[in-house]
Amino acid sequence: MRSTVYGIEPLAGVSLDPGTRLILTDGPLQLGWKHSGMTSDFIAEVMSLPYSRSRKDYVLAHHDIGYLSNELIENAVKFRQAGEILIEACIFDELFFIRVKNLIDGAASMRFQQLLDHIQSKNAEELLLEQIEINAMSAGSGSGLGLLTLLSDYSAKMAWAFDEDDDEHIILTTTAAVTMPPSSNL
């Protein structure tokens, strides 16, 4: 199996064993956008509990965890091949970690790796502004903003691992971390 990693390579190997593990399974109801929102809301609710002593910290943690989770899960649902989506999440060292693993096809893998090459060649804030301008001038759906917003506005640390068995089955593992407010509950 050939593996290619983009982003912060050590992040791809961080163990999330002490955390929560969820599996979204394809079935008769089909995985869709509503599953992204419900799942990210659940993760945000559970993971922000340690910050409940401070309303401000709780709201901030809940928002950041929810936004990051939703973006990664939505992308997994949108660009996946049929099959399960594995989601792992945990908090340690005042960082929230999330890992989303799903299958993608060869064409999606190639397009995404080209995008990641482009993202790594420029400043995330500049790219976000460029994408906002592009989206404003086109009749498109505004796609491309979520990942850039995570990198620019949320200072997310990210890694993407592409594990290739063949051109048809590529396992994409996206790992991200954002800083959480200090909490006396942890």
C-alpha positions in Angstrom: 0.0 0.0 0.0 1.4 3.4 -1.0 0.8 6.3 1.4 1.1 10.0 0.6 0.7 12.6 3.4 0.0 16.3 3.0 0.0 19.0 5.8 1.6 18.4 9.2 2.9 14.8 8.8 3.3 14.0 12.6 -0.4 14.9 13.1 -1.4 12.0 10.8 0.1 9.5 13.3 -1.3 11.0 16.5 -3.2 8.3 18.5 -6.8 9.2 19.2 -7.5 6.0 21.2 -8.6 7.7 24.4 -11.4 9.5 22.5 -14.8 8.9 21.0 -15.2 6.7 17.9 -18.2 6.8 15.7 -19.0 5.0 12.4 -21.5 6.3 9.9 -22.7 3.4 7.9 -24.4 3.4 4.5 -27.8 1.9 4.6 -31.3 2.2 3.4 -31.5 5.9 4.5 -28.4 6.9 2.6 -25.8 9.1 4.3 -26.6 12.7 3.6 -26.0 16.3 4.8 -28.4 15.9 7.8 -26.1 13.1 9.1 -23.1 15.5 9.0 -25.0 18.1 11.1 -26.4 15.7 13.6 -23.0 13.9 14.0 -21.0 17.2 14.4 -23.6 18.5 16.9 -23.2 15.3 18.9 -19.4 15.5 18.9 -19.5 19.2 19.8 -21.9 18.5 22.7 -19.9 15.7 24.2 -16.4 17.2 23.6 -17.3 20.7 25.0 -18.6 19.4 28.3 -15.3 19.8 30.1 -15.7 23.6 29.5 -19.1 23.9 31.1 -17.9 25.8 34.2 -17.4 28.9 32.0 -20.2 29.8 29.7 -17.8 31.7 27.5 -15.4 28.8 27.2 -18.2 26.3 26.7 -19.8 28.4 23.8 -16.4 28.9 22.2 -15.4 25.2 22.4 -18.8 24.0 21.2 -18.7 26.3 18.2 -15.1 25.5 17.2 -15.6 21.8 17.6 -18.9 21.8 15.8 -17.6 23.9 12.9 -14.5 21.8 12.4 -16.4 18.5 12.8 -19.1 19.5 10.4 -16.7 20.6 7.7 -14.7 17.4 7.8 -17.8 15.1 8.0 -19.6 17.0 5.2 -16.6 16.6 2.9 -16.4 12.9 3.7 -20.1 12.5 2.9 -19.9 14.6 -0.2 -16.8 13.1 -1.8 -16.8 9.5 -0.6 -17.2 6.2 -2.3 -19.9 3.9 -0.9 -19.0 2.6 2.5 -18.4 3.6 6.1 -17.1 6.8 7.4 -15.0 6.5 10.6 -14.8 9.5 12.9 -12.5 9.7 15.9 -12.4 12.7 18.3 -10.7 13.6 21.6 -9.3 16.4 23.6 -5.8 16.4 25.2 -3.2 19.0 25.9 -5.8 21.7 25.3 -6.3 20.6 21.7 -9.3 19.1 20.1 -8.4 16.4 17.6 -10.7 14.9 15.0 -9.9 12.2 12.4 -12.3 11.3 9.6 -11.5 8.3 7.4 -13.4 7.4 4.2 -13.0 5.8 0.8 -12.6 8.0 -2.3 -12.0 7.2 -5.9 -8.9 7.9 -7.9 -10.2 11.0 -9.7 -11.3 12.6 -6.5 -8.0 11.7 -4.9 -6.1 13.3 -7.7 -8.2 16.5 -7.7 -7.9 16.8 -3.9 -4.1 16.3 -3.9 -3.8 19.0 -6.6 -5.8 21.3 -4.3 -3.6 20.5 -1.3 -0.5 21.2 -3.4 -2.0 24.6 -4.3 -3.0 25.3 -0.6 0.5 24.5 0.6 2.1 26.8 -2.0 0.4 29.9 -0.6 -0.7 31.7 2.6 -4.2 30.4 3.8 -5.5 33.9 4.4 -4.6 35.0 0.8 -6.2 31.9 -0.6 -9.4 32.4 1.4 -9.7 36.0 0.1 -9.0 34.8 -3.5 -11.7 32.1 -3.2 -14.2 34.5 -1.8 -13.6 36.8 -4.8 -13.9 33.9 -7.2 -17.1 32.7 -5.6 -18.6 36.2 -5.7 -17.9 36.5 -9.4 -19.3 33.1 -10.4 -22.7 31.6 -10.2 -21.2 28.6 -8.3 -22.2 27.3 -4.9 -19.4 28.9 -3.0 -17.5 25.7 -2.5 -13.9 25.7 -1.4 -14.4 28.0 1.5 -14.7 25.5 4.4 -11.2 24.1 4.3 -9.6 27.5 3.8 -11.7 29.0 6.6 -10.4 26.2 9.0 -6.8 26.9 8.0 -7.1 30.7 8.1 -9.7 31.7 10.7 -9.5 28.7 13.1 -5.8 28.2 12.8 -6.5 24.5 12.3 -3.5 22.2 12.1 -4.3 19.5 9.5 -2.9 16.4 7.8 -4.3 14.3 4.9 -3.1 10.8 4.3 -4.0 9.0 1.0 -3.5 5.3 1.3 -3.7 3.7 -2.1 -4.5 0.0 -2.6 -5.3 0.7 -6.3 -6.8 3.5 -8.4 -10.3 2.6 -7.4 -10.0 2.4 -3.6 -8.1 5.1 -1.8 -8.5 5.6 1.9 -8.5 9.3 2.8 -7.7 10.0 6.4 -8.1 13.7 7.4 -6.8 14.7 10.8 -7.2 18.1 12.3 -6.5 19.9 15.6 -7.6 23.2 17.0 -6.6 24.9 20.3 -9.3 24.8 23.0 -9.6 27.3 25.9 -7.9 26.2 29.1 -10.4 24.5 31.4 -10.3 23.7 35.1 -12.6 20.7 34.4 -10.0 18.7 32.4 
